[in-house]
Amino acid sequence: MRRWSDGRAFGLRVRLLLAFALLGVTTTAVVASGSYFQARTVILQQAQDAAVMSLTDQLAQVYPLRQLPPTQGDLETLAQHLSDREGYAVVVYRDMRAQGADAPDLLTPQLRQAVRDGVVAWQRVSVEGEPVLLIGTQLELDRPDGGSLSSGLEVYWVRSLAPEQESIDRLATLAWLTGGLSLVLAVLLALLAARGVLRPVRELGQAARSLGEGQLTTRLSVRGVDELADVARTFNDTAAILERQVGELRRMEADARRFVADVSHELRTPLAAMTAVTDVLDEEADRLPGDAGRAARLVSQETQSLTQLVNDLIEVSRFDSGTARLALDDVDVAAAVTATLRLRGWTDRVRVDLPPGVVVARLDPRRLDVIVANLVGNSFRHGAEPVFLRLRAEPDWLTIQVRDEGPGLEPEVLPHVFDRFYKADTARTRSEGSGLGLAIAWENARLHRAAGQRGSLAAGNAPDGGAVFTLRLPRVAADDAGAAR
């Protein structure tokens, strides 16, 4: 699992943090909002109820009125009597009006109509950003029969809700602080949870990478009995099984390589004797009658093929065991290529394009000879003449390209050209080559390396037809090229 610095914006750590933060914020918002609105309603309701009770008590003290209709002086006296530090009264009788404080008219038509209808009404309004509570009622007169009669006298009480607003603001601030603390707590819990989850996940990732790099002894420490511990145990069991299977495969592969090497070496002595005999048969074949002469030539040819196969197998065993080494020397590459063609009698059959002057490179001349001979010989066997060979030199690398005029390589053949014992025509059980020539050429190319880059051999098709093999070798190969495989 990568860390934030690796650029992964939505890793497991971030998702855990976001989930915990979202849960904390959501829970806090719901709880704080519910508590805030409930407390706000309770505070305002208590303030309203207290104001109504206070107004009712004060009105009870002014009964009975001395006269109806009242005079303006009666209204002003009543308004002054009902006013106190918490609010002031407004008394209205028809067209007359008295107010217990010098303040703007705050009575709304809706409130006055409700009071005229005989209802104890209240209303909250805002004056310059300050909440104000308006309460209105109508005085009633007692009748002789025990009933009541409307006096037409409207009494309103105006009370500021600033103290209640301050309490509500404190509640809102407390809710915000609670939300912030909850968010911090959620992030801390997320970090702890992420640490507990990500540490074994990170260890699992590191162990998987080590296992993928070939360190089959890698194991995880099993902690606890949870799901992550089960994953660690499963990984350890899988790694142990893989180690056993890979060890068995390596042992079998080593046995197979040793068997090929031992058989090849054991065959060299009888093959040397057979080669000596075939040399005599070659000299006498022309003088032997009919079938005897053909049999002698066939034995000589098959002995040479068998000798070449044994030599190739010995070379392959050296590649597999990592014992193949380069014998480096300063080589005139153009002269070496020309010598390879001349030695095999291909000078007149290959069209050569060589750069002017001397192209000197430090490489293994024997392995260069093997590569070029295999490429040109393959073109003769599976392509069509003429065969073209072109040498190009760069400051640090040289390129040798071999092309023929044949049908080219089939798409399904291209990925397997350099596989050992691979033959394009699987229907043929017998052919001239053993299927090892191109594989050996590819291994020889990779033995040459410089500046951390290996030589390469690639196969392809020319645009106008024909197979193309491209060899790239460093101009100055490293002396320990064969050591790292």
Residue pairs with C-beta under 8 A, 6 or more apart in sequence:
1 11
1 12
1 13
1 198
1 201
1 202
1 205
2 8
2 11
3 11
3 13
4 11
4 13
4 14
8 14
12 194
12 197
12 198
12 201
13 194
13 198
16 190
16 193
16 194
16 197
17 187
17 190
17 191
17 194
19 190
20 186
20 187
20 189
20 190
20 193
21 183
21 186
21 187
21 190
23 186
24 182
24 183
24 185
24 186
24 187
25 179
25 182
25 183
25 186
27 182
28 178
28 179
28 182
28 183
29 179
32 175
32 176
32 178
32 179
33 175
35 171
35 175
36 168
36 171
36 172
36 175
39 168
39 171
40 168
40 171
43 164
43 167
43 168
44 124
44 161
44 164
47 133
47 159
47 161
47 164
48 122
48 133
48 135
51 86
51 87
51 122
51 133
51 135
51 157
51 159
52 120
52 122
52 135
54 86
54 157
55 82
55 135
55 137
55 155
55 157
56 137
58 81
58 82
59 82
59 137
59 139
59 155
61 81
62 78
62 81
62 82
63 139
64 141
64 142
65 74
65 139
65 141
65 151
65 153
66 74
67 74
68 141
68 151
68 153
69 93
69 94
69 152
70 78
70 93
70 96
70 153
72 96
72 98
75 91
75 92
75 93
75 96
75 97
75 98
76 91
76 98
78 89
78 91
78 98
78 155
79 88
79 89
79 90
79 91
79 98
79 99
79 100
80 100
81 89
82 88
82 89
82 91
82 100
82 155
82 157
83 89
83 100
83 101
86 159
86 160
87 157
87 158
87 159
87 160
88 99
88 100
88 101
88 103
88 157
88 158
89 99
89 100
89 155
89 156
89 157
89 158
90 97
90 98
90 99
90 100
90 107
90 155
90 156
90 157
90 158
91 97
91 98
91 99
91 153
91 154
91 155
91 156
92 98
92 107
92 112
92 153
92 154
92 156
93 152
93 153
93 154
94 152
101 158
103 158
104 127
106 125
106 127
106 132
106 134
106 158
107 134
107 136
107 156
108 123
108 125
108 134
110 123
111 121
111 123
111 134
111 136
111 156
112 136
112 154
114 121
114 136
115 121
115 136
115 137
115 138
115 154
115 156
116 138
116 154
118 138
118 150
120 135
120 136
120 137
121 135
121 136
121 137
122 133
122 134
122 135
122 136
123 133
123 134
124 131
124 132
124 133
124 134
124 161
125 131
125 132
125 134
126 132
130 160
130 161
130 162
130 165
131 160
131 161
131 162
131 164
131 165
132 158
132 159
132 160
132 161
133 158
133 159
133 160
133 161
134 156
134 157
134 158
135 156
135 157
135 159
136 154
136 155
136 156
136 157
137 154
137 155
138 150
138 151
138 152
138 153
138 154
138 155
139 151
139 153
139 155
140 148
140 149
140 150
140 151
141 148
141 149
141 150
141 151
142 148
142 149
143 149
197 228
200 220
200 223
200 228
200 231
200 232
201 228
203 220
203 221
204 220
204 231
204 232
204 235
207 218
207 219
207 220
207 235
207 239
208 235
210 218
211 218
211 239
211 242
216 239
216 242
216 243
216 246
216 247
217 243
218 239
219 236
219 239
219 240
220 232
220 235
220 236
221 232
222 229
222 232
222 233
222 236
223 229
223 232
257 317
257 320
257 321
260 313
260 316
260 317
261 313
261 314
261 317
261 321
263 313
264 310
264 313
264 314
264 317
265 314
267 306
267 310
268 310
268 314
271 303
271 306
271 307
271 310
274 303
274 306
275 303
275 304
275 307
278 299
278 300
278 303
278 304
279 300
281 296
281 297
281 299
281 300
282 296
282 297
282 300
284 296
285 293
285 296
285 297
285 300
286 293
287 293
288 296
305 434
308 434
309 434
309 436
312 434
312 436
312 437
312 440
313 436
315 324
315 440
316 420
316 436
316 439
316 440
316 443
318 324
319 440
319 443
319 485
322 482
322 483
322 485
323 482
324 443
324 447
324 482
325 482
325 483
326 363
326 364
326 367
326 447
326 448
326 477
326 479
326 481
326 482
327 364
327 365
327 366
328 362
328 363
328 364
328 477
328 479
329 362
329 363
329 364
329 365
330 360
330 361
330 362
331 360
331 361
331 362
331 363
331 365
331 368
332 358
332 359
332 360
333 359
333 360
333 361
333 363
333 368
333 391
333 393
333 398
333 400
334 354
334 355
334 358
334 359
334 391
335 358
336 365
336 368
336 369
337 352
337 354
337 368
337 372
337 389
337 391
337 400
338 347
338 352
338 354
339 369
340 368
340 369
340 372
340 373
340 376
341 347
341 350
341 352
341 372
341 376
341 389
344 373
344 376
344 377
346 376
346 380
346 387
349 380
349 385
349 386
349 387
350 376
350 386
350 387
350 388
350 389
351 386
351 387
351 388
351 389
352 389
352 390
352 391
353 388
353 389
353 390
353 391
354 390
354 391
355 391
355 392
355 393
359 391
359 393
359 398
360 475
361 393
361 398
361 473
361 474
361 475
361 476
361 477
362 475
362 476
362 477
363 448
363 473
363 474
363 477
364 444
364 447
364 448
364 477
367 444
367 447
367 448
368 444
368 473
370 440
370 441
370 444
371 400
371 441
371 444
371 445
371 457
371 471
372 389
372 400
372 402
372 471
374 437
374 438
374 440
374 441
375 400
375 402
375 438
375 441
375 469
375 471
376 387
376 389
376 402
377 437
378 433
378 437
378 438
378 469
379 387
379 402
379 403
379 404
379 406
379 467
379 469
380 387
380 404
381 432
381 433
382 406
382 424
382 467
383 404
383 405
383 406
383 407
383 466
383 467
384 404
384 405
384 406
384 407
384 466
385 404
385 405
386 404
386 405
387 402
387 403
387 404
387 405
388 401
388 402
388 403
388 404
389 400
389 401
389 402
390 400
390 401
390 403
391 398
391 399
391 400
392 398
392 399
392 401
393 399
393 475
394 475
395 475
396 450
396 451
396 474
396 475
396 476
397 472
397 473
397 474
397 475
398 472
398 473
398 475
399 470
399 471
399 472
400 470
400 471
400 473
401 468
401 469
401 470
401 471
402 468
402 469
402 471
403 462
403 466
403 467
403 468
403 469
404 466
404 467
405 465
405 466
406 465
406 466
406 467
407 465
407 466
408 461
408 462
408 465
408 466
408 467
409 417
409 424
409 459
409 460
409 461
409 467
410 424
413 424
414 459
414 460
416 422
417 438
417 459
418 438
418 439
418 441
418 442
418 457
418 459
419 439
420 435
420 436
420 439
421 434
421 435
421 436
421 439
422 435
422 439
423 431
423 433
423 435
425 431
438 457
438 459
441 457
441 471
442 457
445 454
445 455
445 456
445 457
445 471
445 472
445 473
446 454
446 455
446 456
446 457
447 455
447 481
447 482
448 454
448 455
448 473
448 474
448 477
448 481
449 455
449 474
449 477
449 478
449 481
449 484
450 474
450 475
450 476
450 477
450 478
451 474
453 474
455 471
455 472
455 473
455 474
455 477
456 470
456 471
456 472
457 469
457 470
457 471
457 472
458 469
458 470
459 467
459 468
459 469
459 470
460 467
460 468
460 469
460 470
461 467
461 468
462 468
